[in-house]
Amino acid sequence: MRAPMNLQLAGTDNFRSLKGLPAHDGRRIAGHTLLRSDQLHMLGTEGWGILKTLGVKTVCDLRSEGEHQRTPNNLPAELEQLALEVTGDMRADKSVSSLLIESPDLAGAEAMMFEVYRRLPGMLAPHLPKLFGLFETGKVPVLVHCAAGKDRTGFAVAVILHALGVARDVIVADYQLSARRIADANDARRELMSTLVSNMIGKPCPDEAVDAIMDARPEYLQTAYDCVDKHYGSMDAYIETCVGLDASGLKSLRDRYLTAD
């Protein structure tokens, strides 16, 4: 895996470009075709200017309508927004949060996160045609984001990278960068997460449980992969079923967005 792009975007904690990630065939992702981030509502003129310099055409927002209303993106007029609303924060779903409520400790937090990732493939599936449509119609570079840029964005980006021919170990390594980015975020972000989780379960949440929720562990993403394999047989089959891209379609996608340079 190449070194991550050293890009700073004031107002975000988990922003990066996937430029240059290697594919199986020796080619790499061309330019800033795909970028990822956490929420964008804190961006100012400078931040939006950086995205313009990077050539971003579309912002794909995976957050819920409620999240949009609380923290709107307020995109500049020249940027197109695709709001897919993959789901709200599943951790607020009682059937998911009950895992932590019943066991407000590290084990409960881990159980909740595994359940979140088991649900992600099904939640994303109906939105994949529109997401891949951005690449088919050339509305790229595209910036994909959610609230933390870790769970919903993490799986969505993993699917796109697989379609582009990036190896799973490289995809997982990029996913893990979110753990370091979030860990480096300011104390206010961590305190906010602790407060949100404590309010959700109705009691103080131990630090180790909050850490597990904020982490980007390979086994979390592997849980989503396992779910795909169980229900579709493979990631290729998942993409073909949900998007309609067969081997020929994937080749065309890669020829368009990979470079040998």
C-alpha positions in Angstrom: 0.0 0.0 0.0 1.3 3.4 -0.8 1.7 6.1 1.9 -1.6 7.9 2.5 -2.0 11.3 0.8 -0.9 14.0 3.2 -3.9 16.2 2.7 -5.3 18.4 5.5 -8.9 19.5 5.4 -9.7 21.9 8.3 -13.0 21.0 9.9 -12.6 17.3 9.4 -10.9 14.5 11.4 -10.9 11.6 8.9 -10.4 12.9 5.4 -8.1 11.4 2.8 -7.7 10.7 -0.9 -7.4 7.2 -2.3 -5.2 8.4 -5.1 -2.5 5.9 -6.0 -3.9 2.8 -4.2 -2.5 -0.2 -6.1 -4.8 -2.6 -8.0 -4.1 -6.3 -8.6 -2.8 -5.7 -12.2 -0.1 -3.2 -11.2 -2.1 -0.1 -12.1 -3.1 2.5 -9.5 -6.2 4.6 -8.9 -5.8 7.6 -11.1 -5.8 11.0 -9.5 -8.2 12.0 -6.8 -10.9 9.8 -8.3 -12.2 8.7 -4.9 -12.0 10.6 -1.6 -13.5 9.8 1.8 -14.3 11.8 4.9 -16.2 12.3 8.1 -18.9 15.0 8.3 -18.3 18.2 6.4 -20.5 20.8 8.2 -17.5 22.5 9.8 -15.8 23.2 6.4 -15.2 26.9 5.7 -14.2 28.7 2.5 -10.7 27.3 2.7 -11.9 23.7 3.0 -14.3 24.0 0.1 -11.5 25.6 -1.9 -9.3 22.6 -1.3 -11.9 20.3 -2.5 -12.4 22.5 -5.6 -8.6 22.3 -6.2 -8.8 18.5 -6.0 -11.4 18.6 -8.7 -14.3 17.1 -6.6 -17.5 17.1 -8.6 -19.8 15.1 -6.3 -20.3 14.7 -2.6 -22.0 11.4 -1.7 -23.6 11.7 1.8 -24.5 8.4 3.4 -26.1 10.0 6.5 -29.7 9.9 7.5 -32.2 12.8 6.9 -32.0 13.6 10.6 -28.2 13.9 10.4 -28.5 16.1 7.4 -30.9 18.5 9.2 -28.7 18.7 12.4 -25.4 19.2 10.5 -26.1 20.2 6.9 -23.2 20.2 4.4 -24.1 23.6 2.8 -22.3 22.7 -0.3 -21.1 25.4 -2.8 -23.4 25.7 -5.8 -20.8 24.1 -8.1 -20.8 20.8 -6.2 -23.4 18.1 -6.7 -24.7 16.2 -3.7 -26.0 12.6 -3.8 -27.8 11.9 -0.5 -28.2 8.1 -0.3 -29.3 7.9 3.4 -27.9 4.4 3.8 -29.3 4.5 7.3 -29.2 6.5 10.4 -26.7 5.7 13.1 -27.5 2.0 13.6 -26.1 2.2 17.1 -29.3 4.2 17.9 -31.4 1.3 16.7 -32.8 -0.4 19.8 -32.2 -3.9 18.4 -28.5 -2.9 18.1 -28.0 -0.6 21.1 -29.6 -3.2 23.3 -26.4 -5.3 23.0 -24.6 -2.5 24.8 -27.4 -1.6 27.1 -27.6 -5.2 28.4 -23.8 -5.4 28.7 -22.4 -1.8 29.1 -18.8 -2.9 28.9 -16.1 -3.7 26.3 -17.8 -7.0 25.3 -21.1 -5.3 24.8 -19.6 -2.5 22.7 -17.8 -5.1 20.5 -21.0 -7.1 20.1 -22.8 -4.0 19.0 -20.1 -3.1 16.5 -20.2 -6.6 15.0 -24.0 -6.3 14.5 -23.6 -2.9 12.9 -21.2 -4.4 10.3 -23.4 -7.4 9.7 -26.2 -5.0 8.7 -24.1 -2.8 6.4 -24.1 -4.9 3.2 -27.9 -5.1 3.3 -28.3 -1.4 4.1 -26.0 -0.3 1.3 -27.2 -2.7 -1.4 -30.2 -0.7 -2.7 -28.1 2.4 -3.0 -25.2 0.9 -4.9 -26.7 1.6 -8.4 -26.7 5.3 -7.7 -23.3 5.3 -6.1 -21.7 3.4 -9.0 -23.7 5.6 -11.4 -21.4 8.5 -10.5 -18.5 6.5 -11.9 -20.4 5.4 -15.0 -21.5 9.0 -15.8 -18.1 10.6 -15.0 -19.3 12.6 -12.0 -16.0 12.1 -10.3 -13.9 12.8 -8.3 -16.4 11.9 -5.7 -16.1 12.4 -1.9 -17.9 9.8 0.1 -18.7 10.6 3.7 -20.9 9.9 6.7 -20.6 11.1 10.3 -17.3 9.6 11.4 -16.2 8.4 7.9 -15.6 5.0 9.4 -18.5 2.5 9.3 -20.9 3.4 6.5 -18.2 5.1 4.5 -15.7 2.4 5.4 -17.8 -0.4 3.8 -19.0 1.7 0.9 -15.4 2.6 0.0 -14.4 -1.0 0.4 -17.0 -2.1 -2.2 -15.8 0.6 -4.6 -12.1 -0.3 -4.1 -12.9 -4.0 -4.7 -14.7 -3.1 -7.9 -11.5 -1.1 -9.0 -9.4 -4.2 -8.4 -7.7 -3.2 -5.1 -6.6 -6.2 -3.0 -8.5 -6.8 0.2 -5.4 -6.4 2.4 -4.9 -2.9 0.9 -8.5 -2.1 1.5 -8.3 -3.2 5.1 -5.1 -1.2 5.6 -6.8 1.9 4.3 -9.9 1.2 6.5 -7.6 1.0 9.6 -6.3 4.5 8.9 -9.6 5.8 10.3 -8.7 4.4 13.7 -5.6 6.6 13.8 -7.3 9.6 12.4 -10.1 9.5 14.9 -7.6 8.7 17.8 -5.8 11.9 16.8 -9.0 13.9 16.8 -9.4 16.5 19.6 -10.6 15.6 23.0 -14.0 17.3 22.3 -14.8 14.8 19.6 -14.1 11.9 22.0 -16.0 13.5 24.8 -18.9 14.0 22.5 -18.9 10.3 21.6 -18.7 9.3 25.2 -21.7 11.5 26.1 -23.7 10.2 23.1 -23.1 6.6 24.1 -23.8 7.2 27.8 -27.1 8.9 26.9 -28.0 6.0 24.6 -27.5 3.4 27.3 -28.7 5.5 30.2 -25.5 5.2 32.3 -21.8 6.2 32.0 -20.0 4.2 29.4 -16.5 2.8 30.2 -13.6 4.3 28.3 -12.7 0.9 26.8 -16.2 0.5 25.4 -16.1 4.0 23.8 -12.7 3.1 22.3 -14.1 0.0 20.8 -16.9 2.0 19.2 -14.6 4.6 17.8 -12.1 2.0 16.5 -11.7 0.7 13.0 -10.8 -2.9 13.6 -10.1 -5.3 10.7 -12.5 -7.8 12.3 -15.3 -5.3 12.1 -14.9 -5.0 8.3 -14.3 -8.7 8.0 -17.8 -9.2 9.6 -19.3 -7.3 6.6 -17.2 -9.4 4.2 -18.4 -12.6 5.8 -22.0 -11.4 5.5 -21.5 -10.7 1.8 -20.0 -14.1 1.3 -22.9 -15.8 3.2 -25.7 -14.1 1.3 -24.1 -13.5 -2.2 -21.2 -15.9 -2.4 -18.5 -13.3 -3.1 -18.0 -9.6 -3.3 -18.0 -9.9 -7.1 -21.4 -11.5 -7.0 -22.6 -8.8 -4.5 -21.6 -6.1 -7.0 -23.1 -7.9 -10.0 -26.4 -8.6 -8.2 -26.8 -5.1 -6.8 -25.2 -3.0 -9.6 -25.3 -5.2 -12.7 -21.5 -5.0 -13.2 -20.2 -8.3 -14.5 -16.5 -9.1 -15.3 -16.7 -7.1 -18.5 -18.3 -4.2 -16.6 -15.6 -4.3 -13.9 -12.9 -4.3 -16.6 -14.4 -1.2 -18.2 -14.6 0.5 -14.8 -10.9 -0.3 -14.1 -9.7 0.8 -17.5 -11.4 4.1 -17.0 -10.2 4.9 -13.5 -6.8 3.1 -13.1 -3.5 4.3 -14.5 -0.2 2.6 -15.1 1.7 5.9 -14.3 
